[in-house]
Amino acid sequence: QVQLVESGGGLVQPGGSLRLSCAASGIIFSINYMHWYRQTPGKQLELVATITSGGSTNYADSVKGRFTISRDNAKNTVYLQMNSLKPEDTAVYYCNFRSTPRAYGYWGQGTQVTVSS
């Protein structure tokens, strides 16, 4: 059984940084897309960043230039480095691994990020 475990969330002041990790355990085949999503109460799930098996990355406009997604294939882990954090970045962040763009894939349990002074 595949499990995704996120870590690295917490409380940080505006302008600060956090690094989220998402480690996969179990047997994973053909994971071509690794995503980070976030959700705040009352809002839709928002795709924050994507990295493909080929290393291509894509970011939501709201985080471009501040967030960086990366992966360690040997460890089946994806990271999200978040710099210059803003209060509007406050959300529960989820990682998602999938084989095709429309697959449901595997989801982590979520990690809370709170940006507040």
N, C-alpha and C positions, 0 to 999 in steps of 0.2 A: 504494500500500500504506500502510495506517495503522500508525503506530508511536506508542507512548506511552513517554516517557522521564521517569523519576523522578529527582529530585535532592533534596539537603538532609538526607539522613540523616547519622548520625555518632555520636560518643560524647559524652554529656552527663551531668553530675552530677544526682543526684536534686534535684528542685525547679527544674531548669533548663528551657529552652525550645528547641524546634527548629521550623523551618518547612519542610515538605515541599512540593515542586512536582511537578506531572505535566503535561508539555506534549505535546500531540498534533500529529503532523505527518501530512500526507496529506489525502485528501478524506474528510470525515466528514459523514454525513447523519443527521439525526434522532437525535442523541444526547440522550436525555432524562434519563438517570441517570448521575451520576458518583459512584463509590464509592471509598472507601479501605478496604482490608482489611489484616489483619496475621496473621502466622503465626509461631509458635514451634515448635521441633522437638518432635515427638510430639503436637502439638495440632492441632485442626482450624482451618481458615481462619476468622477472625472478622471480621465486618463491623463496621467502626469508625464510619464516617460516610457519609452520603449527601447529595447535593444534586441537586435536580431542575432541569429547564430553567426551571421557574417560580420557582426560588429557594428552594423548601421544603427544609428540612434535617432530618436525623434522626441521632441518635447512640446508640451503645451506652451502656448505663447506666454502664459502667466508665470512660467518658471524658467524660460530661456535665459541663459546667461548666469543663472543662480544655482541651478541643480545640474548634477552630472550623474548619469547612470553608467554603471560598468558591471562586468561580470567576470567570474572566475570559473571557467568550465571544469577545471579539475576538482573544484570543490562544490560544483552545482550551486553556486551562490551568485546572487545579484545584489548590487549595492545601489544606494541612492545617496549621494553626497549633496546636502542641502546647505547652501550658504546664503548670507544676507536674508535671513528669514524674516517674514512679515507676519503680523497677526492674521492676515487672511490665509496664510498657509496652515493654520490650525485645522486639523482634521484627523480622522483615522486613516492610516495609509495601509494599503493592501498590496501584496505582490501576487502576480498571476503568471503562470507558465502555461503556454499552449503550443500545440503543434502547427495549427493553421490559424489564420486571422479570425475565423468565426467559431472556432472550437471553444467550449466552455473552459476547458483546461483545469488546472489545479490552482487553488486559492489558499492564501495564508489566512491566519485568524485576525490579522489587523494589529497595528500598533499606533497608539495615540501620540500625536505630536501637538503640543500646545505652545504657541508663541505669544508670550505675554510679559509685560513688565510688572 
